[in-house]
Amino acid sequence: MSAAKSSRSRGAHAGASAKGNVKDAGAKFEENLNVFKSDGFDADAYVQSKCHSLNEKEIRQLCSYLVDLKRASAEEMRRSVYANYTAFIRTSKEISDLEGELSSMRNLLSTQATLIHNLAEGVHIDSLSDTAPDGSAPTGLSNDEVGETSDLERWSTEFPDVLDVLLAERRIDEALSSLDEGEHIVAEAKEKKTLAPAKLKLLQTIITERRQRLADQLAEAACQPSTRGSELRAAISALKRLGDGPRAHSLLLNAHYQRYQYNMQSLRPSSTSYGGAYTAALSQLVFSAIAQAASDSLSIFGKETAYTSELVVWATKQTEAYALLVKRHALASSAAAGGLRSAAECVQIAFGHCSLLEGRGLVLCPVLLKLFRPSVEQALDANLKRIEESTAALAAADDWELTYPLTSLRLSGRTSAAVGGGTMAHQHKLSSSAQRFNTMVQDFFEDVGPLLSMQLGSRTLEGLFQVFNSYVNMLIKALPGSMEEESNFEGSGNKIVRMAETEAQQMTLLANASLLADELLPRAAVKLSPSPQVNYKEDLRRRPIDRQNRNPEQREWKRRLSNSVDRLKDSFCRQHALDLIFTEEGDSYLTADTYINMYGNADEIEWFPSPIFQDLYAKLNRMVGLAADMFAGRERFATLLLMRLTETVILWLSEDQTFWDDIEEGPRPLGPLGLQQFYLDMKFVMCFASQGRYLSRNLHRVINDIISKAIAAFSATGMDPYSVLPDDDWFNEICQDAIEKLSGKVKVANGERDLNSPTASVSAQSISSVRSHGSS
């Protein structure tokens, strides 16, 4: 604790000094960094010193945060690399072109220098010939040298014919060797000056021409569709030996492109063909060609940057063309029809083939992700729209009765009672429209792998929330009292919904929404969150909902689902509260006249709660009986519903300004009998809410405030309210008698309640959490 306090004091002191003097704060920060710069820095000791005050849970949270930060950093780095990779490749290509131009210029300058040197030597030889006596030229060569020169001249005469024969017979290796030999002999003759300059120039021209002819011959062979693997690699290697590497690499890539384009001619997609089969066949052609091109490039050219960059650009271009073909012939129809499963299968096939190239250094999946994402999003939206429309169609004819799914009914009918009972225990009762909604959502989540790989998890959750919210809007429209609110529903359109006339049917609406939002949808959405590497046995012990709660995004999504259900709950409670308070003509049952117009002797009055609160208790008692069956296993929701309805009625009374104006400032003051009746009514509400275990702290506070307000109005008349009010035991006895009469239960000895009462159906365990919720 002292360490934590000192840490907080240091943090506060640093914040204050930062505000006072920025330079001092900067110097302080630099001083704190010195510990990392020292040669003797021990990372383990530093971490232990900083984490000494943390408990195991906080350390785990810190580790999880650091892992997420590392993953996000790696993802950001990858995006940055791909964002700037095109510019990098373009720059590398320009540098390679400049290097080629500089090499050409160097060769040109060398040729010009050689020409000038040869011209100078020719002028010198001519001048010597003019000064020789008797017309004889002094060669200065011995007999051996003369013989050697004659052999060289003979070779120079035969050399062009030999090259022409080799080129005509396509003896590539021998032609390359002859060209290399010729260049070597020419260089040696030039150095020893054994050939005349004109003869040297002629040989150089012959070698250059034959070299160019061989290069053209190799290029023509590489472009032929009939040239296969080993022949193609031999031609490209020979062209590279001739010194034209960039042209050779471009020809290699173009040859593989022409080959798979030729093979694609037999692949003819049709409107009736299976999209997955077409995608698989096309993927095999394209990505195998890219793989073979990468393999040939590596074996011939190695890992030179210029060639690998050109390979990446070419492979990216082919992948983009492939993606457009798949979108046109496979994804477009599936996306338009909402066929998410078929679209997802095509994407899976494409990613499966493309990912095999990563072993060769080609990461092309981001290219597919960028191009396939719009089509998959379209299929996703169309699929969600189909769920919404199908559910709306059933809601128009839904009888709002809870039943088990048909599959479980068939199974329980043909199996033994034990098996059938176990099956039914794992099923949930929903109305027909909710059954369809749940079934379609479960099918929707069967194949979510592509959605995760394409980073569409958040979009999927948002779309599913919108569909559920639309369904809740239809449930609200099914309430008889919600007709005037239809204009406030977003996306409800002109959808027709069958009205829920009875209380049981209206409770079914709540059962549908709460079960979907609390259990079924979150359980299905767990598939959208990749499971981290945890202990297998520990993970099996967790419920699916518990595993789902570890994902912050899905926790927020589940909270939004609950808020949508709360809208339905509020509409339900508001409708029933208005039915209690107002008549069909719009007159109020809850008026001040009920209490102001009470006269007579208190002993002659048969004390009983007012009719409106009798009706409130009867309604709540009926709902408790319905909830015991509809919300089995989810008693907390039923208790919260009863709390909300009771609070709605009491809050209406608390905020009815007309009622309190008549009580406090009306022509007739509130008398002793009226105060006693009002006090009895409020005590009655507290009594049955407490026994039913849906008396929240908020409801208790509001009732006490209302009683205090009524007592203050009575005190304003000059009388002492406590002199006319009986003690609490009297009120409690009247309330208990009223509850027994209204519920039809016989009073049990020793004042204990009947354990079979519907109000005892809510477990005590759920009440403790409910009361804390109600007080918030």
C-alpha positions in Angstrom: 0.0 0.0 0.0 2.8 2.4 0.8 4.4 1.6 -2.5 1.1 2.4 -4.3 0.8 5.6 -2.3 4.3 6.7 -3.1 3.7 5.8 -6.8 0.6 7.9 -6.9 2.3 10.8 -5.1 5.2 10.7 -7.6 2.7 10.7 -10.4 0.9 13.7 -9.0 4.1 15.5 -8.4 5.2 14.8 -12.0 1.9 16.1 -13.3 2.2 19.3 -11.3 5.7 19.9 -12.4 4.7 19.3 -16.0 2.2 22.0 -15.8 4.6 24.4 -14.2 7.7 23.8 -16.3 7.7 21.7 -19.5 11.5 21.7 -19.7 11.9 20.2 -16.3 9.3 17.5 -17.2 11.3 16.7 -20.3 14.5 16.5 -18.3 12.8 14.3 -15.8 11.6 12.0 -18.6 15.1 11.8 -20.1 16.5 10.9 -16.6 13.9 8.1 -16.2 15.1 6.7 -19.5 18.7 6.4 -18.3 18.0 3.2 -16.5 17.3 1.5 -19.9 20.6 2.9 -21.4 22.9 1.5 -18.8 25.1 -1.6 -19.7 24.0 -3.4 -16.5 20.2 -3.1 -17.2 18.4 -6.3 -16.0 15.0 -6.6 -17.7 13.6 -9.3 -15.3 14.6 -7.4 -12.2 13.1 -4.2 -13.6 9.7 -5.9 -14.4 9.6 -7.6 -11.0 10.2 -4.3 -9.2 7.4 -2.6 -11.1 4.9 -5.5 -10.8 5.6 -6.3 -7.2 2.5 -4.5 -6.0 0.3 -6.1 -8.7 -1.8 -9.2 -8.0 -2.1 -12.2 -10.3 -5.3 -10.9 -12.0 -3.7 -7.5 -12.8 -0.6 -9.1 -14.1 -2.7 -11.3 -16.4 -4.5 -8.3 -17.6 -1.3 -6.5 -18.3 0.1 -9.4 -20.2 -3.1 -9.7 -22.3 -2.9 -6.0 -23.0 0.8 -6.2 -24.1 0.0 -9.2 -26.4 -2.9 -7.3 -28.0 -0.6 -4.3 -28.4 2.0 -6.5 -30.1 -0.5 -8.0 -32.4 -1.9 -4.5 -33.4 1.6 -3.2 -33.9 2.4 -6.1 -36.3 -0.8 -5.6 -38.2 -0.1 -1.9 -38.5 3.4 -2.6 -39.8 2.1 -5.1 -42.3 -0.5 -2.5 -43.6 2.3 0.1 -43.8 4.5 -2.2 -45.9 1.7 -3.1 -48.3 0.6 0.6 -48.5 4.1 1.6 -49.7 5.2 -1.5 -51.5 4.1 -0.3 -54.9 6.1 2.9 -54.6 9.1 0.8 -53.5 8.9 -1.5 -56.4 8.4 1.4 -58.9 11.5 3.1 -57.4 13.5 -0.2 -57.6 12.5 -0.6 -61.2 13.6 2.9 -62.1 16.9 2.4 -60.4 17.4 -0.9 -62.3 16.6 0.9 -65.6 19.1 3.7 -64.8 21.7 1.1 -64.0 21.1 -0.5 -67.4 21.3 2.8 -69.2 24.6 3.6 -67.4 26.0 0.3 -68.5 25.0 0.9 -72.1 26.6 4.3 -71.9 29.8 2.8 -70.5 29.9 0.2 -73.4 29.3 3.0 -75.9 32.1 5.1 -74.6 34.4 2.1 -74.5 33.5 1.4 -78.2 34.2 4.9 -79.2 37.5 4.9 -77.4 38.5 1.7 -79.1 37.5 3.2 -82.5 39.6 6.3 -81.9 42.5 4.2 -80.8 42.3 2.0 -83.9 42.1 5.1 -86.1 45.2 6.5 -84.5 47.1 3.2 -85.0 46.1 3.1 -88.7 47.4 6.5 -89.3 50.7 5.6 -87.6 51.1 2.4 -89.8 50.4 4.3 -93.0 53.1 6.8 -92.1 55.6 4.0 -91.6 54.7 2.4 -94.9 55.5 5.7 -96.8 59.0 6.0 -95.3 60.1 2.3 -96.0 62.8 1.9 -98.8 62.1 -0.1 -101.9 58.5 -0.3 -101.1 59.1 -3.0 -98.5 57.2 -2.7 -95.2 59.2 -3.4 -92.1 56.8 -5.6 -90.1 59.2 -6.4 -87.3 57.6 -9.9 -87.0 59.4 -13.2 -86.7 58.6 -16.2 -88.8 56.7 -17.8 -85.8 54.6 -14.7 -85.4 53.8 -14.6 -89.1 52.6 -18.2 -88.9 50.5 -17.4 -85.9 49.0 -14.4 -87.6 48.1 -16.5 -90.6 46.2 -19.0 -88.4 44.4 -16.2 -86.7 43.4 -14.7 -90.0 42.2 -18.1 -91.2 40.1 -18.5 -88.0 38.7 -15.0 -88.4 37.6 -15.9 -91.9 35.9 -19.2 -90.8 34.4 -17.9 -87.5 31.2 -16.2 -89.0 30.4 -19.3 -91.0 30.7 -21.5 -87.9 28.4 -19.2 -85.9 25.8 -19.2 -88.6 25.8 -23.0 -88.7 25.4 -23.3 -84.9 22.6 -20.7 -84.9 20.8 -22.4 -87.8 21.0 -25.8 -86.1 19.9 -24.2 -82.8 22.9 -25.6 -80.9 22.5 -22.9 -78.2 25.2 -24.0 -75.8 27.8 -24.4 -78.5 26.9 -21.0 -80.0 27.3 -19.4 -76.6 30.7 -21.1 -76.2 31.8 -19.9 -79.6 30.7 -16.4 -78.9 32.6 -16.4 -75.6 35.7 -17.8 -77.4 35.4 -15.2 -80.1 35.3 -12.4 -77.6 38.3 -13.8 -75.8 40.3 -14.1 -79.1 39.4 -10.6 -80.2 40.4 -9.2 -76.8 43.8 -11.1 -77.0 44.4 -10.0 -80.6 43.7 -6.4 -79.7 46.1 -6.6 -76.8 48.9 -8.2 -78.9 48.0 -6.3 -82.0 48.1 -9.5 -84.1 45.2 -8.4 -86.3 44.7 -5.2 -88.3 42.3 -2.7 -86.8 39.8 -3.1 -89.7 39.8 -6.9 -89.2 39.2 -6.4 -85.4 36.3 -4.1 -86.0 34.8 -6.5 -88.5 35.0 -9.4 -85.9 33.5 -7.3 -83.2 30.6 -6.4 -85.5 30.1 -10.1 -86.4 30.0 -11.1 -82.7 27.6 -8.3 -81.9 25.2 -9.2 -84.7 25.3 -13.0 -84.0 24.8 -12.3 -80.3 21.7 -10.2 -81.1 20.4 -12.9 -83.5 20.8 -15.6 -80.9 19.0 -13.4 -78.3 16.1 -12.9 -80.7 16.0 -16.6 -81.5 15.9 -17.4 -77.7 13.1 -14.8 -77.2 11.1 -16.3 -80.0 11.4 -19.8 -78.5 10.4 -18.6 -75.1 7.2 -17.0 -76.5 6.1 -20.2 -78.1 3.2 -22.0 -76.3 4.8 -25.3 -77.2 7.9 -24.5 -75.3 7.7 -26.5 -72.0 9.4 -26.4 -68.6 13.0 -27.5 -69.2 13.2 -25.9 -72.6 11.9 -22.6 -71.3 14.3 -22.5 -68.4 17.2 -23.4 -70.8 16.2 -20.6 -73.2 15.8 -18.0 -70.4 19.2 -19.1 -68.8 20.9 -18.7 -72.2 19.4 -15.3 -72.7 20.6 -14.3 -69.2 24.1 -15.5 -70.2 24.0 -13.2 -73.2 23.7 -10.3 -70.7 20.1 -9.4 -71.2 18.7 -10.4 -67.8 15.8 -7.9 -67.5 14.4 -9.0 -70.9 14.9 -12.7 -70.0 13.0 -12.3 -66.7 10.1 -10.5 -68.4 10.0 -13.2 -71.1 9.8 -15.9 -68.3 6.9 -14.2 -66.6 5.1 -13.6 -69.9 5.6 -17.3 -70.9 3.9 -18.5 -67.8 1.1 -16.0 -68.3 0.5 -17.1 -71.9 0.6 -20.8 -70.8 -2.2 -20.5 -68.1 -4.2 -18.2 -70.4 -4.1 -20.9 -73.0 -5.2 -23.5 -70.4 -8.1 -21.3 -69.3 -9.7 -21.5 -72.7 -11.1 -24.9 -71.7 -12.6 -23.4 -68.6 -16.0 -22.0 -69.5 -18.3 -21.0 -66.6 -22.0 -21.1 -67.1 -25.0 -19.8 -65.1 -25.8 -23.3 -64.0 -22.3 -24.3 -63.0 -21.3 -24.6 -59.4 -19.4 -21.5 -58.3 -17.1 -23.5 -55.9 -16.0 -25.9 -58.7 -15.2 -23.0 -61.1 -13.3 -21.2 -58.3 -11.3 -24.3 -57.5 -10.4 -25.0 -61.2 -9.4 -21.4 -61.8 -7.4 -21.2 -58.6 -5.5 -24.3 -59.6 -4.6 -22.8 -63.0 -3.6 -19.3 -61.8 -1.8 -20.0 -58.5 0.1 -23.0 -59.9 1.3 -20.8 -62.7 2.4 -18.1 -60.2 4.1 -20.8 -58.1 6.0 -22.2 -61.1 7.0 -18.7 -62.2 8.3 -18.0 -58.8 10.2 -21.2 -58.7 11.8 -20.6 -62.1 12.7 -17.1 -61.3 14.4 -18.1 -58.1 16.4 -21.0 -59.8 17.6 -18.8 -62.7 17.9 -15.3 -61.3 18.3 -15.9 -57.5 17.1 -13.3 -55.0 18.2 -10.2 -56.8 16.0 -7.3 -55.8 15.1 -6.1 -59.2 13.8 -9.5 -60.3 12.0 -10.3 -57.1 10.2 -7.0 -57.2 9.1 -7.6 -60.8 7.9 -11.0 -59.8 5.8 -9.5 -56.9 4.3 -6.9 -59.2 3.4 -9.5 -61.9 2.0 -11.9 -59.3 -0.2 -9.2 -57.8 -1.5 -8.2 -61.3 -2.4 -11.9 -62.0 -4.1 -12.2 -58.6 -6.2 -9.1 -59.3 -7.3 -10.4 -62.7 -8.1 -13.8 -61.1 -10.2 -12.1 -58.4 -12.2 -10.2 -61.0 -13.0 -13.4 -62.8 -14.2 -15.1 -59.6 -16.3 -12.1 -58.7 -17.9 -12.0 -62.2 -18.6 -15.7 -62.6 -19.0 -17.0 -59.0 -19.4 -14.3 -56.3 -21.7 -11.8 -58.1 -24.7 -14.1 -58.3 -24.2 -15.5 -54.8 -23.8 -12.0 -53.3 -26.9 -10.7 -55.1 -29.1 -13.6 -53.9 -27.8 -13.5 -50.3 -26.0 -16.9 -50.7 -23.5 -16.2 -47.9 -22.5 -19.9 -47.6 -21.7 -20.3 -51.3 -19.8 -17.0 -51.4 -17.9 -17.9 -48.3 -17.0 -21.3 -49.8 -15.6 -19.6 -52.9 -13.6 -17.2 -50.8 -12.3 -20.1 -48.7 -11.1 -22.0 -51.8 -9.4 -18.9 -53.1 -7.6 -18.2 -49.8 -6.6 -21.8 -49.5 -4.8 -21.8 -52.8 -3.4 -18.3 -52.4 -1.9 -19.1 -48.9 0.2 -21.9 -50.4 2.3 -19.2 -52.1 3.4 -17.7 -48.8 6.0 -20.5 -48.6 7.6 -19.0 -51.7 7.6 -15.5 -50.3 4.5 -14.3 -52.0 1.8 -12.9 -49.6 -1.1 -12.2 -51.9 -4.1 -12.8 -49.6 -4.4 -9.1 -48.8 -5.0 -8.5 -52.5 -7.8 -11.0 -52.5 -9.2 -9.6 -49.2 -9.4 -6.1 -50.7 -11.2 -7.3 -53.9 -13.5 -10.0 -52.4 -14.6 -8.0 -49.3 -17.3 -5.9 -51.1 -18.9 -9.0 -52.6 -18.9 -10.8 -49.3 -20.3 -7.8 -47.6 -23.1 -7.7 -50.1 -23.9 -11.4 -49.5 -23.8 -10.7 -45.8 -26.3 -7.8 -46.0 -28.6 -9.8 -48.3 -28.5 -12.8 -46.0 -29.4 -10.6 -43.0 -32.1 -9.0 -45.0 -33.6 -12.4 -45.8 -33.6 -13.3 -42.1 -35.4 -10.0 -41.3 -38.0 -10.5 -44.1 -38.7 -14.2 -43.3 -39.1 -13.4 -39.6 -41.5 -10.5 -40.4 -43.6 -12.8 -42.7 -44.1 -15.3 -39.8 -44.8 -12.5 -37.3 -47.8 -11.5 -39.4 -49.4 -14.9 -38.7 -47.8 -15.8 -35.3 -50.2 -16.9 -32.7 -47.8 -15.9 -30.0 -47.8 -19.2 -28.2 -44.6 -20.8 -26.8 -43.7 -24.2 -28.3 -40.6 -26.4 -28.6 -38.9 -26.7 -32.0 -40.4 -29.3 -34.3 -37.2 -31.3 -34.4 -37.2 -31.8 -30.6 -40.9 -32.7 -30.7 -40.3 -35.4 -33.4 -37.3 -36.8 -31.5 -39.2 -37.0 -28.2 -42.1 -38.7 -29.9 -40.0 -41.6 -31.3 -37.6 -42.1 -28.4 -38.0 -43.2 -24.9 -39.3 -40.9 -22.2 -35.9 -40.5 -20.7 -34.2 -39.6 -23.9 -37.1 -37.3 -24.9 -37.0 -35.5 -21.5 -33.3 -34.9 -21.8 -33.7 -33.5 -25.3 -36.5 -31.2 -24.3 -34.4 -30.0 -21.4 -31.9 -28.6 -23.9 -34.5 -26.9 -26.0 -36.2 -23.6 -25.5 -39.8 -22.6 -26.0 -40.4 -19.8 -28.5 -43.2 -18.7 -30.8 -43.1 -19.5 -34.5 -41.5 -16.3 -35.6 -38.8 -16.4 -32.9 -38.1 -20.1 -33.8 -37.6 -19.1 -37.4 -35.4 -16.2 -36.4 -33.2 -18.4 -34.1 -33.0 -21.2 -36.7 -31.8 -18.9 -39.5 -29.3 -17.2 -37.2 -27.9 -20.5 -36.2 -27.5 -21.6 -39.8 -26.0 -18.2 -40.6 -23.2 -18.8 -38.1 -22.4 -22.3 -39.4 -19.6 -21.0 -41.7 -18.0 -17.9 -40.2 -14.4 -18.7 -41.0 -14.3 -16.5 -44.1 -16.0 -13.7 -42.2 -13.2 -13.8 -39.6 -10.4 -14.1 -42.1 -11.8 -11.1 -44.0 -12.2 -9.1 -40.8 -15.9 -8.9 -41.0 -16.7 -9.9 -37.5 -17.7 -6.4 -36.3 -19.9 -5.8 -39.4 -21.6 -9.1 -38.8 -22.4 -8.3 -35.2 -23.7 -4.9 -36.2 -25.9 -6.3 -38.9 -27.3 -9.0 -36.7 -28.1 -6.4 -34.0 -30.0 -4.3 -36.6 -32.0 -7.4 -37.6 -32.8 -8.2 -34.0 -33.7 -4.6 -33.3 -36.1 -4.7 -36.2 -37.7 -7.9 -34.8 -38.1 -6.1 -31.4 -39.8 -3.3 -33.2 -42.3 -5.8 -34.6 -42.9 -7.2 -31.1 -43.6 -3.7 -29.8 -46.1 -3.2 -32.7 -47.8 -6.4 -31.6 -48.8 -4.7 -28.3 -52.3 -3.3 -28.6 -51.4 0.0 -27.0 -48.4 0.7 -29.3 -50.4 1.7 -32.5 -49.8 5.4 -31.9 -46.0 4.9 -31.6 -45.5 3.1 -35.0 -44.1 6.2 -36.6 -41.2 6.2 -34.2 -40.0 2.7 -35.3 -37.0 2.8 -37.6 -37.2 0.4 -40.5 -40.6 -1.0 -39.5 -42.1 0.2 -42.8 -45.6 -1.2 -43.5 -45.0 -4.6 -42.0 -48.1 -6.2 -40.7 -47.9 -7.9 -37.3 -50.6 -10.0 -35.6 -51.7 -8.4 -32.3 -51.0 -10.0 -29.0 -54.4 -9.6 -27.3 -54.1 -11.6 -24.1 -51.7 -11.1 -21.2 -50.2 -14.6 -22.0 -49.6 -13.6 -25.6 -48.0 -10.3 -24.5 -45.8 -12.2 -22.1 -44.7 -14.4 -25.0 -43.3 -11.3 -26.8 -41.1 -10.7 -23.8 -40.1 -14.4 -23.6 -39.1 -14.3 -27.2 -36.9 -11.2 -27.0 -35.3 -12.0 -23.7 -34.3 -15.6 -24.6 -32.9 -14.5 -27.9 -30.9 -11.6 -26.4 -29.7 -13.3 -23.3 -28.8 -16.8 -24.5 -29.4 -17.8 -28.1 -27.8 -15.0 -30.0 -24.7 -14.5 -27.8 -24.1 -18.3 -27.8 -24.2 -18.3 -31.6 -22.0 -15.2 -31.8 -19.2 -16.8 -29.8 -18.1 -18.4 -33.1 -17.1 -14.9 -34.3 -14.4 -14.6 -31.7 -11.3 -16.7 -32.2 -10.7 -18.7 -29.1 -7.3 -17.9 -27.5 -4.9 -20.6 -26.5 -6.1 -21.7 -23.0 -6.1 -24.8 -21.0 -8.4 -27.3 -22.7 -10.0 -28.7 -19.5 -10.5 -25.3 -18.0 -12.1 -24.0 -21.2 -14.5 -27.0 -21.3 -15.7 -26.2 -17.8 -16.7 -22.7 -18.9 -20.2 -22.1 -20.3 -20.3 -20.7 -23.9 -21.7 -17.4 -22.5 -18.8 -17.1 -20.0 -16.3 -17.6 -22.9 -18.2 -15.0 -24.9 -18.0 -12.5 -22.0 -14.2 -12.4 -22.4 -14.5 -10.4 -25.6 -15.1 -6.7 -25.0 -16.7 -6.1 -28.4 -19.3 -8.9 -27.8 -19.9 -7.7 -24.3 -20.9 -4.3 -25.7 -23.0 -6.1 -28.4 -24.9 -8.1 -25.8 -25.5 -4.9 -23.8 -27.1 -3.3 -26.9 -29.3 -6.4 -27.3 -30.4 -6.0 -23.7 -31.2 -2.3 -24.3 -33.4 -3.3 -27.2 -35.3 -5.8 -25.0 -35.7 -3.0 -22.4 -37.6 -1.0 -25.0 -40.0 -3.8 -25.4 -40.3 -4.2 -21.6 -40.9 -0.4 -21.2 -43.7 -0.5 -23.8 -45.3 -3.5 -22.1 -45.2 -1.9 -18.7 -46.5 1.4 -19.9 -49.4 -0.2 -21.7 -50.5 -2.2 -18.7 -50.0 0.8 -16.4 -52.2 2.9 -18.6 -54.8 0.1 -18.8 -55.0 0.1 -14.9 -55.1 3.9 -14.5 -57.4 5.0 -17.3 -60.8 3.8 -18.6 -61.6 3.2 -22.2 -63.1 6.7 -22.4 -59.9 8.3 -21.1 -61.0 9.0 -17.5 -58.6 8.2 -14.7 -59.3 5.6 -12.0 -56.5 7.2 -9.9 -57.9 10.6 -8.8 -57.7 12.6 -5.6 -61.5 12.4 -5.2 -61.0 8.8 -4.1 -59.4 10.1 -0.9 -60.8 13.6 -0.5 -64.5 12.5 -0.5 -64.2 10.0 2.4 -66.4 11.0 5.3 -67.9 9.2 8.3 -66.8 7.1 11.2 -63.6 5.1 10.8 -65.0 2.2 12.9 -67.9 1.8 10.5 -65.7 1.5 7.4 -64.7 -1.9 6.1 -61.1 -1.1 5.3 -59.7 -2.6 2.1 -57.2 -1.4 -0.5 -58.6 0.8 -3.3 -59.9 -0.9 -6.5 -57.0 0.2 -8.7 -54.4 -1.3 -6.4 -56.5 -4.5 -6.1 -56.4 -4.7 -9.9 -52.7 -4.0 -9.8 -52.1 -6.9 -7.4 -54.4 -9.2 -9.4 -52.6 -8.4 -12.7 -49.2 -9.0 -11.1 -50.4 -12.2 -9.5 -51.5 -13.5 -12.9 -48.2 -12.5 -14.5 -46.3 -14.4 -11.8 -48.2 -17.5 -12.7 -47.5 -17.0 -16.4 -43.8 -16.2 -15.7 -43.3 -19.4 -13.7 -43.8 -21.4 -17.0 -42.5 -18.9 -19.6 -39.3 -17.9 -17.8 -38.3 -21.2 -16.3 -34.6 -20.9 -15.5 -34.7 -17.1 -16.1 -36.5 -15.9 -13.0 -34.4 -12.8 -12.8 -36.0 -11.4 -15.9 -39.5 -12.1 -14.6 -38.7 -10.4 -11.3 -37.3 -7.4 -13.1 -40.4 -7.2 -15.2 -42.7 -7.2 -12.2 -40.5 -4.6 -10.6 -40.7 -2.4 -13.7 -44.5 -2.7 -13.9 -45.0 -1.8 -10.3 -42.6 1.1 -10.4 -44.4 2.4 -13.6 -47.7 2.6 -11.8 -46.3 4.2 -8.6 -44.1 6.6 -10.5 -47.2 7.7 -12.5 -48.9 8.5 -9.2 -45.8 10.3 -7.9 -45.6 12.5 -11.0 -49.3 13.2 -11.5 -49.4 16.9 -10.9 -53.2 17.1 -11.1 -53.6 14.5 -8.4 -51.3 16.4 -6.0 -52.7 19.8 -6.8 -56.1 18.5 -5.7 -54.6 16.9 -2.6 -52.5 19.9 -1.6 -54.5 22.9 -2.9 -57.9 21.6 -3.8 -61.2 23.1 -2.6 -61.5 20.2 -0.1 -58.6 19.2 2.1 -57.4 15.7 2.7 -59.3 14.4 5.7 -58.2 11.8 8.3 -60.1 8.9 6.6 -58.6 9.8 3.2 -55.1 9.9 4.6 -55.7 6.5 6.3 -57.0 5.0 3.0 -54.0 6.5 1.1 -51.6 5.1 3.7 -53.3 1.7 3.5 -53.0 1.7 -0.3 -49.3 2.4 -0.3 -48.6 -0.1 2.5 -50.6 -2.7 0.5 -48.3 -2.2 -2.5 -45.2 -2.5 -0.3 -46.7 -5.6 1.3 -47.5 -7.7 -1.8 -44.3 -6.5 -3.6 -42.2 -7.6 -0.6 -43.9 -11.0 -0.4 -43.6 -11.4 -4.2 -39.9 -10.4 -3.8 -40.0 -7.6 -6.4 -39.8 -4.7 -4.0 -36.8 -2.8 -5.2 -35.1 -0.1 -3.1 -36.1 2.4 -5.7 -39.8 1.4 -5.4 -39.5 1.5 -1.6 -38.0 5.0 -1.7 -40.7 6.3 -4.1 -43.5 5.0 -1.9 -42.0 6.5 1.2 -41.7 9.8 -0.6 -45.4 9.6 -1.7 -46.5 8.9 1.9 -44.4 11.8 3.2 -46.0 14.0 0.6 -49.5 13.0 1.6 -48.7 13.4 5.3 -47.3 16.9 4.6 -50.5 17.9 2.8 -52.6 16.6 5.7 -50.3 18.5 8.2 -51.0 21.7 6.3 -54.6 21.6 7.6 -53.4 22.0 11.1 -54.0 18.4 12.3 -51.5 15.9 13.6 -51.3 13.0 11.0 -49.9 10.5 13.5 -52.8 11.0 15.9 -55.3 9.7 13.3 -53.2 6.9 11.7 -53.2 3.5 13.4 -50.0 1.7 14.1 -48.2 -0.3 11.4 -49.4 -3.7 12.7 -53.0 -2.6 11.9 -52.1 -1.8 8.3 -50.0 -5.0 7.9 -52.9 -7.1 9.1 -55.4 -5.4 6.7 -52.9 -5.8 3.8 -52.3 -9.5 4.6 -56.1 -10.2 4.8 -56.5 -8.4 1.5 -53.8 -10.5 -0.2 -55.3 -13.7 1.1 -58.8 -12.8 -0.1 -57.6 -11.5 -3.5 -55.4 -14.5 -4.1 -57.9 -17.1 -2.8 -55.4 -18.6 -0.4 -56.3 -19.8 3.1 -54.3 -18.3 5.9 -51.7 -20.6 7.3 -51.0 -21.1 11.0 -48.2 -19.0 12.6 -48.6 -16.4 9.8 -46.4 -18.4 7.3 -47.2 -18.1 3.6 -48.2 -21.0 1.5 -45.1 -22.3 -0.3 -47.2 -23.2 -3.3 -48.1 -19.5 -3.9 -47.2 -18.2 -7.3 -45.3 -15.4 -5.6 -42.9 -17.9 -4.2 -41.8 -19.1 -7.7 -38.8 -16.7 -7.8 -35.7 -18.0 -6.2 -34.2 -16.2 -3.3 -30.8 -16.3 -5.1 -32.1 -14.1 -7.9 -33.7 -11.6 -5.6 -30.5 -10.3 -4.1 -29.1 -9.3 -7.4 -32.5 -7.9 -8.5 -32.8 -5.6 -5.6 -29.4 -4.2 -6.2 -30.4 -3.7 -9.8 -33.6 -2.0 -8.9 -31.8 0.5 -6.6 -29.6 1.7 -9.4 
